């Protein structure tokens, strides 16, 4: 069965343009074009889509509501924003519920690449029910002390990007969101930014303030409170791995950009543990108990997968 893609834009001429430029995609997908947001909402409740590409405007709530509906009814859907309004506040509103933000007009080749890359990542999961659960994750939790340090630093009149970066790199959640933001197609950068300090300089202090506030709101009521889980320990461990990898990169004579990428890889290498503890607390605790009792990690992980599949059977 062919995969369906839903394109929504109130300007019919834009949809007509997409129909023409994306015509070759009809060999791989069923393309659905809709100019009425209310009809698009109805489609989301009645039909299954792999991708939703929607227009979002700062003065029109329809696009944002459509994104939220896709997140609610079909969380596994790849959600892409297409907008001609280059406003950072608009981008921040979609952060957490949109996977990609593209600026209008967008080249057909670019849009096709984004869609195919997103779908190829989803194909890594054999059980699509896992995608539905992962699609509901909006952000990784951040340590309260990091928020406190950031708020204190941001309250200063002349806080430097370096000072903010030194705080932010201690936290995988904030780091990933800031890099996701700055590297979105919204800014049309000629190269990827992997250093947090450079990202802060590009985005500006006010954007960082808004981002920190937005993420803190998203995290309300979503804290991990497990007796055998310590976000502080995991964050500290991940930071040490990140620093070690970067030092090894320097020692091996790698370019600075590669060293930054190694640092980032080390910082987020255990983010899966956070996701598991946050979304599957009872299964996580069972596996932690098995490891504490001396069971091999590989056996404990297999046990977790069994428990996870049992939960998916109950949910879906």
C-alpha positions as CSV (number, residue, x, y, z in Angstrom):
1,X,0.0,0.0,0.0
2,X,1.4,3.4,-1.0
3,X,2.2,5.9,1.8
4,X,0.0,9.0,2.0
5,X,1.3,12.6,2.4
6,X,-1.0,15.4,3.4
7,X,-0.1,19.0,2.2
8,X,-2.1,21.8,3.8
9,X,-2.0,25.5,2.7
10,X,-4.7,28.0,2.5
11,X,-3.2,29.5,-0.7
12,X,-4.4,27.3,-3.5
13,X,-1.7,28.7,-5.8
14,X,0.9,27.3,-3.4
15,X,-0.8,23.9,-3.5
16,X,-0.9,24.0,-7.3
17,X,2.8,24.8,-7.4
18,X,3.5,21.8,-5.0
19,X,1.4,19.5,-7.2
20,X,3.5,20.5,-10.2
21,X,6.9,20.3,-8.6
22,X,6.2,17.2,-6.6
23,X,4.6,15.3,-9.4
24,X,7.5,12.7,-9.6
25,X,6.7,11.7,-6.0
26,X,3.4,10.2,-7.2
27,X,5.3,7.1,-8.2
28,X,6.1,6.5,-4.5
29,X,3.3,8.2,-2.5
30,X,-0.3,9.2,-2.6
31,X,-0.3,13.0,-2.4
32,X,-3.3,14.7,-0.8
33,X,-3.6,18.5,-1.1
34,X,-6.0,20.5,1.0
35,X,-6.6,24.3,1.3
36,X,-9.2,24.1,4.1
37,X,-7.8,23.4,7.6
38,X,-11.1,22.1,9.0
39,X,-11.3,19.5,6.2
40,X,-7.6,18.6,6.8
41,X,-8.4,18.0,10.5
42,X,-11.2,15.7,9.5
43,X,-8.9,13.8,7.2
44,X,-6.5,13.3,10.1
45,X,-9.2,11.6,12.2
46,X,-10.4,9.3,9.4
47,X,-7.3,8.4,7.3
48,X,-3.7,7.3,8.0
49,X,-0.8,9.5,6.8
50,X,3.0,9.0,6.9
51,X,3.7,12.7,6.6
52,X,1.9,16.0,7.2
53,X,3.2,19.2,5.6
54,X,1.3,22.2,6.8
55,X,1.5,26.0,6.5
56,X,1.9,27.9,9.8
57,X,1.4,31.7,10.1
58,X,1.9,33.9,13.1
59,X,-1.5,35.5,12.8
60,X,-3.4,32.2,12.1
61,X,-3.8,29.4,14.6
62,X,-5.1,26.8,12.1
63,X,-1.7,25.5,11.1
64,X,-0.5,25.1,14.7
65,X,-3.8,23.4,15.6
66,X,-3.4,21.0,12.7
67,X,0.1,20.1,14.0
68,X,-1.3,19.5,17.5
69,X,-4.0,17.3,16.0
70,X,-1.5,15.3,14.1
71,X,0.5,14.9,17.3
72,X,-2.7,13.8,19.1
73,X,-4.3,11.5,16.6
74,X,-1.3,10.2,14.6
75,X,1.8,10.7,16.7
76,X,3.9,8.5,14.4
77,X,3.4,11.0,11.6
78,X,6.4,13.0,10.3
79,X,5.3,16.6,11.0
80,X,6.8,19.3,8.7
81,X,6.1,23.1,8.9
82,X,6.2,25.1,5.7
83,X,6.1,28.8,6.3
84,X,7.0,32.0,4.6
85,X,7.2,34.0,7.8
86,X,10.8,34.1,9.2
87,X,9.9,34.8,12.8
88,X,11.8,33.1,15.6
89,X,8.8,33.2,17.9
90,X,6.8,31.2,15.3
91,X,9.5,28.6,15.2
92,X,9.6,28.3,19.0
93,X,5.8,27.7,19.0
94,X,6.2,24.7,16.8
95,X,9.3,23.3,18.6
96,X,8.4,20.0,20.3
97,X,5.5,19.2,18.0
98,X,7.2,19.7,14.6
99,X,10.0,17.6,13.3
100,X,11.1,20.0,10.5
101,X,10.7,23.6,9.7
102,X,11.1,24.6,6.1
103,X,10.9,28.2,4.7
104,X,8.7,29.0,1.7
105,X,9.3,28.9,-1.2
106,X,11.0,25.5,-0.8
107,X,12.7,23.6,-3.6
108,X,11.0,20.3,-4.6
109,X,14.3,18.6,-4.3
110,X,14.8,19.9,-0.7
111,X,11.3,18.9,0.4
112,X,11.6,15.5,-1.1
113,X,15.0,14.9,0.7
114,X,13.5,15.9,4.0
115,X,10.5,13.6,3.5
116,X,12.6,10.6,2.4
117,X,15.2,11.1,5.2
118,X,12.5,11.3,7.8
119,X,10.7,8.2,6.5
120,X,14.0,6.2,6.2
121,X,14.6,6.8,9.9
122,X,11.1,5.5,10.7
123,X,11.7,2.4,8.7
124,X,14.4,1.4,11.2
125,X,11.5,0.4,13.6
126,X,9.9,-2.8,12.6
127,X,7.1,-2.4,15.1
128,X,5.2,0.8,14.1
129,X,3.6,1.0,17.6
130,X,7.0,2.1,18.9
131,X,6.9,5.1,16.5
132,X,3.5,6.1,18.0
133,X,5.0,6.2,21.4
134,X,8.3,7.9,20.3
135,X,6.2,10.5,18.3
136,X,4.7,11.7,21.6
137,X,8.1,12.7,23.1
138,X,8.4,16.5,22.8
139,X,11.6,17.0,24.9
140,X,14.1,15.4,27.1
141,X,14.0,16.3,30.8
142,X,16.4,19.0,32.2
143,X,17.9,19.1,35.6
144,X,16.3,21.8,37.9
145,X,19.7,23.1,38.8
146,X,20.5,23.7,35.1
147,X,17.3,25.9,34.8
148,X,18.3,27.7,38.0
149,X,21.8,28.4,36.7
150,X,20.5,29.5,33.3
151,X,17.9,31.8,34.7
152,X,20.5,33.4,37.0
153,X,22.9,33.9,34.1
154,X,20.2,35.2,31.7
155,X,19.2,37.8,34.4
156,X,22.6,39.4,34.0
157,X,22.9,42.5,31.8
158,X,26.0,41.4,29.9
159,X,25.9,37.6,30.0
160,X,28.3,36.1,27.4
161,X,27.5,33.3,25.0
162,X,30.4,31.4,26.5
163,X,29.0,31.5,30.0
164,X,25.6,30.3,28.8
165,X,27.2,27.6,26.7
166,X,29.2,26.2,29.7
167,X,25.8,25.7,31.5
168,X,23.9,24.4,28.6
169,X,26.4,21.7,27.5
170,X,25.9,20.0,30.9
171,X,22.4,19.1,29.7
172,X,21.5,16.8,26.7
173,X,17.9,18.0,26.5
174,X,18.7,21.7,26.1
175,X,21.7,21.0,23.9
176,X,19.7,18.9,21.4
177,X,16.8,21.4,21.2
178,X,19.1,24.4,20.6
179,X,21.0,22.6,17.9
180,X,17.8,21.4,16.4
181,X,16.5,25.0,16.3
182,X,19.6,26.6,14.8
183,X,20.1,23.9,12.2
184,X,16.5,23.9,11.0
185,X,16.0,24.9,7.3
186,X,14.3,28.0,8.8
187,X,17.7,29.7,9.0
188,X,19.1,28.3,5.7
189,X,22.6,27.9,7.0
190,X,25.4,27.0,4.6
191,X,26.8,24.5,7.1
192,X,25.7,22.7,10.3
193,X,26.4,24.2,13.6
194,X,27.6,21.7,16.3
195,X,29.0,24.1,18.9
196,X,26.5,25.5,21.5
197,X,28.4,28.7,21.9
198,X,28.2,29.4,18.1
199,X,24.5,28.5,18.2
200,X,23.9,31.0,21.0
201,X,25.7,33.8,19.1
202,X,23.6,33.1,16.0
203,X,20.2,32.8,17.7
204,X,20.7,35.6,20.2
205,X,20.2,35.8,24.0
206,X,16.5,36.7,23.7
207,X,15.8,33.5,21.7
208,X,17.6,31.4,24.3
209,X,15.5,33.0,27.0
210,X,12.3,32.1,25.1
211,X,13.5,28.6,24.4
212,X,14.4,27.9,28.0
213,X,11.0,29.2,29.1
214,X,9.2,27.1,26.4
215,X,11.0,23.9,27.3
216,X,10.3,24.4,31.1
217,X,6.6,24.7,30.3
218,X,6.7,21.5,28.2
219,X,8.3,19.7,31.1
220,X,5.8,20.6,33.7
221,X,4.4,17.4,35.2
222,X,6.8,15.3,33.1
223,X,9.6,14.8,35.7
224,X,11.2,11.4,36.3
225,X,10.8,10.3,39.9
226,X,12.2,6.7,40.1
227,X,14.2,5.4,43.1
228,X,16.8,3.8,40.9
229,X,17.2,6.6,38.3
230,X,19.4,9.7,38.7
231,X,19.2,12.3,35.9
232,X,22.0,14.2,37.6
233,X,24.3,11.2,37.6
234,X,23.5,10.3,34.0
235,X,24.0,13.9,32.8
236,X,27.4,14.0,34.6
237,X,28.4,10.7,33.1
238,X,27.4,11.8,29.6
239,X,29.3,15.1,29.9
240,X,32.5,13.2,30.9
241,X,32.1,10.9,27.9
242,X,31.6,13.9,25.7
243,X,34.7,15.7,27.0
244,X,36.8,12.5,26.6
245,X,35.7,11.9,23.0
246,X,36.5,15.5,22.1
247,X,40.0,15.2,23.7
248,X,40.6,11.9,21.7
249,X,39.5,13.7,18.5
250,X,42.0,16.5,19.2
251,X,44.8,14.0,20.0
252,X,44.0,12.2,16.7
253,X,44.4,15.4,14.8
254,X,40.7,15.7,13.7
255,X,39.3,19.0,12.5
256,X,37.6,21.2,15.2
257,X,34.2,20.5,13.7
258,X,34.7,16.8,14.0
259,X,35.7,17.3,17.6
260,X,32.4,19.1,18.3
261,X,30.5,16.3,16.7
262,X,32.2,13.8,18.9
263,X,31.4,15.9,21.9
264,X,27.7,16.0,20.9
265,X,27.7,12.2,20.3
266,X,29.1,11.6,23.7
267,X,26.6,13.9,25.4
268,X,23.5,12.2,23.9
269,X,24.8,8.6,23.8
270,X,22.6,7.6,26.7
271,X,19.5,9.6,25.9
272,X,17.7,6.4,25.2
273,X,18.0,5.5,28.9
274,X,16.3,8.8,29.8
275,X,13.5,8.2,27.2
276,X,12.9,4.7,28.6
277,X,12.8,5.9,32.3
278,X,10.5,8.7,31.3
279,X,8.0,6.7,29.2
280,X,8.3,3.2,30.6
281,X,9.0,3.6,34.3
282,X,7.7,0.2,35.5
283,X,9.6,-1.7,32.8
284,X,12.7,0.4,33.5
285,X,12.6,-0.4,37.2
286,X,12.2,-4.1,36.5
287,X,15.3,-4.1,34.3
288,X,17.3,-2.0,36.8
289,X,16.4,-4.6,39.4
290,X,17.7,-7.4,37.3
291,X,21.0,-5.7,36.7
292,X,21.3,-4.9,40.4
293,X,20.9,-8.6,41.1
294,X,23.8,-9.4,38.8
295,X,22.1,-10.2,35.5
296,X,24.1,-9.5,32.4
297,X,23.1,-6.2,30.6
298,X,22.3,-8.0,27.3
299,X,19.9,-10.4,29.1
300,X,18.3,-7.5,31.0
301,X,17.8,-5.6,27.7
302,X,16.1,-8.6,26.1
303,X,13.8,-8.7,29.2
304,X,13.0,-5.1,28.7
305,X,12.1,-5.6,25.1
306,X,9.7,-8.4,26.1
307,X,8.1,-6.1,28.7
308,X,7.8,-3.3,26.2
309,X,6.1,-5.5,23.6
310,X,3.6,-6.6,26.3
311,X,2.8,-3.0,27.1
312,X,2.4,-2.1,23.4
313,X,-0.1,-5.0,23.1
314,X,-2.2,-3.4,25.9
315,X,-2.0,0.1,24.5
316,X,-2.6,-0.7,20.8
